[in-house]
Amino acid sequence: MKTQRYLFLLSIICLSSLLVKCKKGDDGPIGPAGTKGDTGAAGANGANGAAGATGATGPAGATGTANVIYSDWITPATYTKTTVFGTFNFTYDIAASKITQAILDKGTVLVYGKLAGYNPTIWPADQVSALPIVINYLSGTTPEIDTWSARSTVGHIQINMTNNNNVYGSISNAHSFRYAIIPGGVHTTAAAKVNFKNYAEVKQAFHLTD
């Protein structure tokens, strides 16, 4: 009986000892902070993207301007005389290879006359005018009307003169003529502000030289 009590007490003592040893201890001091890790290297550049689609074509620019073409003064030595519906016509043909169908369609052909074959009281020797030119004068008491005109065709300009009374048997060879060809691009820009009948204006605007 004593032995059993002894063993019982011994068991209690051992159990108490174990509980004391298993008791949670106090928290220890906080350890030092860890060092910050190194920043990683930057990644490589990405590949270039594909080229974009070609943009729409812009509107066409304005038509450019070409140089005005002009002749020297041309003095016919003789004229061809024909009769048309009872009227004498005196004509002279000037070769002008620069007059093309495109010029006739879109450009301008100007013809100027310097009619030095007249008496200066009728037409001053240095006066220049655009054809057609109509000259009115008296021969004695008879009214006379001389009409000078020019007709342009591909490669040619025809000078023509008529008189209302058919008084001429021939034409003086002192008259002279010159032409200026203005392509369409020039006609719509610089030429738009020029009076084509005024030779001085045309000469200045297009730098014609005598």
Salt bridges, closest charged atoms under 4 A:
ASP93 OD2 - HIS156 ND1 2.93
ASP210 OD1 - ARG178 NH1 3.10
ASP210 OD2 - LYS203 NZ 2.73
